[in-house]
């Protein structure tokens, strides 16, 4: 069994922490009587996806690294409608995610066949 690279642990913890912070922060925007009339529900779902990706990165699930990359890729796409500085930051973060999630040590970690299925 390959040990988890520190970079994967760090990315996973950041996803969990920022996902949880965003979930709590945006929770007050939810209006139960009009859930689908604003973007608050979708924002919360995106935060939940970050938390799920982080948890399963820690558990060594290969699909979770793809989910994490899609999560930050989604932020790159929506940054096109924001100031260029936000777009540049999201592109840089995407590059960092891609680099650390797909390095040879990470690929060995996620490809380990000794990991029990749960």
N, C-alpha and C positions, 0 to 999 in steps of 0.2 A: 504494500500500500504506500503510495506516494504522500509525503507530508504536504499540507496545505501551504502554498507560498504566502508570505506575509502580505504581498500586494493584493492577493485575493481576499485575505482577511480584512484588510483595510478598506477595500472597495465595498465588501459586503456590509461591514459595520457602517460605513458612510451611507449606503443605500437605506439601511434599516433606520438609522438615526434621522436622516433628512426626510425619509418617507414618513416616519412617526411625527416629526415636528410639523411637517406640512399637513398631515392628517388632523392633528389637533388644532393647528392654526386656522384651517379652512372649515373646520367642523361647524363653527358658528354661522357660516354662510348657508348651510343646508336649511331648506324650508320644507318640512315634511309634507305640507299640503300642496307644494308646487315643485316637487323633486326634479322634474324634467324641464322646467321652464328657465333654468339658468345653468351655468356651467359648473356649479359647485359639486354636483354629483360626479361629473366626469373628472374633475380635479381630484376628488377623493379616491376614485378608482385608480387613477394614475399613481397616487401616493401608495395605495395598497399594492400595486404591482411592484413598486420599488422595494417595499418591505418583503414581499414574496421572493423577489430576485435575490435580495440580500441573504435571507434565511437559507435558501437553497444553494446559493454560492458556498456558504459555509458547510453545507452538507455534501458538496462536491457533485452536484447535478449539472450535467453538461448543458441542458436546456436553459438553466438559470443564467449562464453567461450570455446566451443569445437574448434572453429576456432583458438582461441588464443593458446590453448593447442597443436593443430596440427601444428601451426606455429612454436612454440618453439621445438616441437618434430621433425619437419623437420630439424631444426638446429642441433639437437642431432645426427640425422642420417648422415648429411653431415660432421659433425665433426669427424666421423670415419676416414676420409681421411686427417685430419689435426693433428697437434701435440696433444698429450694426454692431455695437460693442457687445450686446447680449449674444448676438449670433456668433461673434468671434469667440467668446468665452465658451459657449456650448460646443462649438467645433473643436476647440482645444480640449475640453473635457471628454468629448467623444473620442478623440485621438488617444488620450490617456487611457480611457477604458479599453479601447481596442488593443492597444499595446499590451497592457497588463493582462487582459483576459485571454489573449491568444499567444502569449510568449510560450516557448517550449516547456518551461516548468509548469505553467498553468495547464497546457494541453496534456501533459503527463498526469497532473493531478486530476483533471476532469475525465481522463481516459482510463483511470485505474479500474481494473476489473475486480480488484479485491474489495471494493467498497460494497457493503451490504445494501440491498435494495430496501427502501422504506417509502 
